[in-house]
Amino acid sequence: MNFDSAGGGEPESAEGATPLSRSPRIAARQLEARRRILEAARLVVAEQGFAAAQVAVVASLAEVATGTIYRHFPSKASLFSEMLRQVCHRELEVVRSVLDSADLPASTRIADAVRTFVDRALRGGGLSYAVIVEPMDPDIDRVRLDARAALAEAFARAISDGIDSGQLPAQAPRLRGAAIVGAFLEAVVAPLDERPVPADIRDSVSRETAAFCRSAVSGSTAVRETSG
């Protein structure tokens, strides 16, 4: 999850924001300002984290007035929520693209998706730490929770497809999909405390986490019953 890469999905209108002008030239300037604001917000969070990030600093970096930000985003929370939504959407699309590699066995696709996510996260530095680990305002954290749910659903779908094709044993796809997401997100917490993460640690963590998750879906699913 290379969070420090620029980019994102299509802009979404923040609730309460000024609508785009009907003039194509003015609308283009508005969209460009919005893009710069979101990029600046991402850079500020990567450097300072969510708690310390200030709208005035974002405005300065984006080279816009503070009031311009509030014309696009009615609150600080809405600004950083949209920035986080774009970051999470990009990473979700990367995971989905790996999981959708139909020419590979289901367990391999799942392991590759985990390894890709972990490697990108450990390359992401301060932004990865902020997005995955740092406490957030409840409104912003809602975006993070939604992103985790979407990741879990992507893995659940891959597990379900593997069961249907006979590549994976019978199991509960939604439960194991959620468990996989919990496992790889927890796996990156300690390494991200020591930023930047050395290459050997990054490789080891991504490899071991992927192997763990592969075993979780492809091994024996028998549940032992213990007598009291």
C-alpha positions in Angstrom: 0.0 0.0 0.0 2.2 2.8 -1.2 0.1 5.5 0.4 2.6 8.2 -0.6 1.8 7.8 -4.2 -0.3 10.6 -5.6 -3.6 10.0 -7.2 -7.1 8.9 -6.3 -10.4 8.3 -7.8 -12.9 10.6 -9.3 -13.7 13.7 -7.1 -16.7 13.4 -4.9 -18.8 16.4 -3.9 -18.5 17.0 -0.1 -21.8 17.6 1.6 -22.4 21.3 2.0 -19.7 22.2 -0.6 -20.2 24.9 -3.2 -21.5 23.2 -6.4 -19.4 23.4 -9.6 -19.9 26.4 -11.8 -21.8 25.9 -15.1 -19.0 27.6 -16.8 -16.5 24.9 -18.1 -13.5 27.2 -17.5 -14.5 28.1 -13.9 -15.5 24.5 -13.2 -12.1 23.3 -14.4 -10.4 25.7 -12.0 -12.6 24.6 -9.1 -11.7 20.9 -9.8 -8.0 21.8 -10.0 -8.1 23.6 -6.7 -9.9 20.7 -5.1 -7.3 18.3 -6.4 -4.5 20.5 -5.0 -6.3 20.7 -1.7 -6.7 16.9 -1.3 -3.1 16.3 -2.4 -1.9 18.9 0.2 -4.1 17.3 2.8 -2.5 13.9 2.1 1.0 15.4 2.4 0.2 17.1 5.6 -1.2 14.0 7.2 1.8 12.0 6.0 4.0 14.5 7.8 2.0 15.4 10.9 -0.8 12.8 11.3 -4.5 13.4 11.5 -4.6 14.9 15.0 -2.0 17.6 14.3 -3.0 18.4 10.8 -4.3 22.0 10.4 -6.5 23.4 7.6 -4.3 26.5 7.4 -1.2 24.4 6.7 -3.1 22.5 4.0 -4.2 25.8 2.4 -0.7 27.1 2.4 0.7 24.0 0.8 -2.1 24.0 -1.8 -1.6 27.7 -2.5 -5.2 28.6 -1.8 -6.9 30.7 0.8 -8.3 28.9 3.9 -11.8 30.1 2.8 -11.4 28.3 -0.5 -11.0 25.0 1.3 -14.2 25.6 3.2 -16.0 26.3 -0.1 -15.0 22.8 -1.2 -15.3 21.1 2.2 -17.6 22.5 4.9 -15.5 21.2 7.8 -12.0 19.9 8.7 -13.5 16.5 9.2 -15.1 16.4 5.7 -11.7 17.4 4.1 -9.7 14.7 5.8 -12.6 12.2 5.4 -12.5 12.7 1.6 -8.7 12.5 1.5 -8.8 9.2 3.5 -11.6 7.9 1.2 -9.5 8.5 -1.9 -6.4 6.8 -0.3 -8.4 3.8 0.8 -10.2 3.5 -2.5 -6.9 3.4 -4.4 -5.6 0.6 -2.1 -8.9 -1.3 -2.4 -8.6 -1.2 -6.2 -5.0 -2.6 -6.0 -6.2 -5.5 -3.8 -9.1 -6.2 -6.1 -6.9 -6.3 -9.2 -4.7 -8.9 -7.6 -7.6 -11.0 -6.3 -9.1 -10.9 -9.8 -6.1 -12.6 -11.5 -8.2 -15.5 -12.7 -5.3 -17.5 -14.1 -3.9 -18.2 -10.6 -5.2 -20.5 -7.8 -7.4 -18.9 -5.2 -5.0 -19.4 -2.4 -2.2 -17.8 -4.4 -4.3 -14.8 -5.4 -5.2 -14.3 -1.7 -1.6 -14.6 -0.6 -0.4 -12.2 -3.3 -3.1 -9.6 -2.4 -2.0 -9.7 1.2 1.6 -9.5 0.3 1.0 -6.6 -2.0 -1.1 -4.7 0.6 1.5 -5.2 3.4 4.4 -4.2 1.1 2.7 -1.0 0.0 1.7 -0.2 3.6 5.2 -0.6 4.9 6.5 1.6 2.1 4.0 4.3 2.9 5.7 5.8 6.0 3.8 8.4 8.0 0.7 8.3 5.9 0.4 4.5 6.3 0.8 4.9 10.1 -1.9 7.7 10.2 -4.3 5.7 8.0 -3.9 2.3 9.7 -2.9 3.0 13.3 -3.6 6.6 14.4 -6.8 7.4 16.4 -9.2 9.6 14.4 -12.1 11.8 14.8 -15.2 9.6 14.7 -16.4 11.0 11.4 -13.1 10.3 9.8 -12.8 6.9 11.4 -16.1 5.9 9.8 -14.3 6.1 6.4 -11.6 3.8 7.8 -14.2 1.3 9.1 -16.0 1.3 5.8 -12.7 0.7 4.0 -11.9 -2.3 6.2 -15.4 -3.7 5.5 -14.8 -3.3 1.8 -11.4 -5.1 2.0 -13.0 -7.9 4.0 -15.7 -8.3 1.4 -13.1 -8.5 -1.4 -11.3 -11.3 0.3 -14.6 -13.0 1.2 -15.6 -13.0 -2.4 -12.2 -14.5 -3.4 -12.6 -17.2 -0.8 -16.2 -18.0 -1.9 -15.0 -18.2 -5.5 -12.3 -20.6 -4.4 -14.8 -22.8 -2.6 -17.1 -22.9 -5.6 -14.3 -23.9 -8.0 -13.1 -26.6 -5.6 -9.7 -24.9 -5.0 -10.5 -24.2 -1.3 -12.1 -26.3 1.4 -15.5 -25.4 2.8 -15.3 -22.5 5.2 -17.1 -19.3 6.2 -15.9 -16.8 3.6 -17.1 -13.6 5.4 -15.6 -14.6 8.7 -12.3 -15.6 7.2 -12.2 -12.6 4.9 -12.6 -10.3 8.0 -10.0 -12.3 9.9 -7.5 -11.9 7.0 -7.9 -8.2 7.0 -7.5 -8.0 10.8 -4.4 -10.1 10.5 -2.5 -8.1 7.9 -3.5 -4.7 9.4 -2.2 -5.8 12.8 0.9 -7.2 11.2 2.1 -3.8 10.0 1.5 -1.9 13.2 4.8 -2.6 15.0 7.0 -2.2 11.9 5.4 1.2 11.1 6.5 2.4 14.5 10.1 2.2 13.2 9.7 4.3 10.0 11.2 4.1 7.5 10.8 0.3 7.5 14.0 -1.5 6.3 13.7 -3.5 3.2 14.5 -6.8 4.9 11.9 -6.2 7.5 9.4 -5.2 4.9 10.1 -8.4 2.9 9.9 -10.6 5.9 6.7 -9.2 7.2 4.9 -9.2 3.9 6.1 -12.8 3.1 5.2 -14.2 6.5 1.8 -12.5 6.7 0.9 -13.7 3.2 1.9 -17.3 4.2 -0.2 -17.1 7.3 -3.2 -15.9 5.4 -2.7 -18.6 2.7 -2.7 -21.2 5.4 -5.8 -19.7 6.9 -7.9 -20.4 3.8 -6.3 -23.5 2.3 -5.5 -25.7 5.4 -7.8 -28.1 7.3 -11.0 -26.5 8.4 -11.9 -29.1 11.0 -12.9 -27.7 14.4 -11.8 -29.8 17.3 -14.3 -30.2 20.1 -12.9 -30.3 23.6 -14.6 -32.0 26.4 -15.1 -30.1 29.6 
